[in-house]
Amino acid sequence: MGKDYKLCYVMNGWPIWMGLWCSRGLLAAEPLRALRAALAAEEDELTGAIAALEAELFARGTNWTDTLLNTVLEEENLCLRVAAGQDAGPVLEKALADELDFLQQLGRATLDEVFPGAAVFLPRWQTTPDADYRAAYEARRAPAARATACLPATMSLRWRTGIWCRCATPIRSV
């Protein structure tokens, strides 16, 4: 396995792909899939892996913080599936809060913080140091909690698009 990049590779002492479990689907989503590959790359493959990561990132924008936040907000995480946008209970809510904090820290990291000694010719991505992932997540989650008429089958699309059902009468669950 590649170098142990302390900020991004480890969450609570575990590799990132073992530490995320509420938002586990993020690991398959770009650009995190490319980040994971770059973190695992051997020294002789690192520059190419970082270039692949940046290609995925720059296809979505040049700001790493914003791109990661958008990926997080589009992810239908475990808490959303369990509670349909409402409180999922203390254990899941704590895990989600910890993951959002970790992802926020990751999103604020520059290329040189993630990959010390990255090739100088690689473009440096932008970051937003004051981004608040928890606040953004809660702002996205609030309409989901109010949308009692939404069927579970449509919840994922509505979460990703931020379009909520405005039905006057809730649909009974069977």
RATA-V37473 format. One record per run of one state. SS is the DSSP state (h for helix, s for strand, l for the rest). FROM is the first residue (numbers start at 1). LEN is the number of residues. Records with the same first field share a line. If there is no record, write none. Layout:
BEGIN
SS: FROM-LEN ; FROM-LEN
END
This chain:
BEGIN
l: 1-5 ; 12-2 ; 20-4 ; 29-3 ; 41-2 ; 59-4 ; 75-3 ; 84-6 ; 108-3 ; 115-11 ; 127-6 ; 147-5 ; 162-13
h: 6-4 ; 16-4 ; 24-5 ; 32-9 ; 43-16 ; 64-11 ; 78-6 ; 90-18 ; 111-4 ; 133-14 ; 152-10
s: 10-2 ; 14-2 ; 63-1 ; 126-1
END
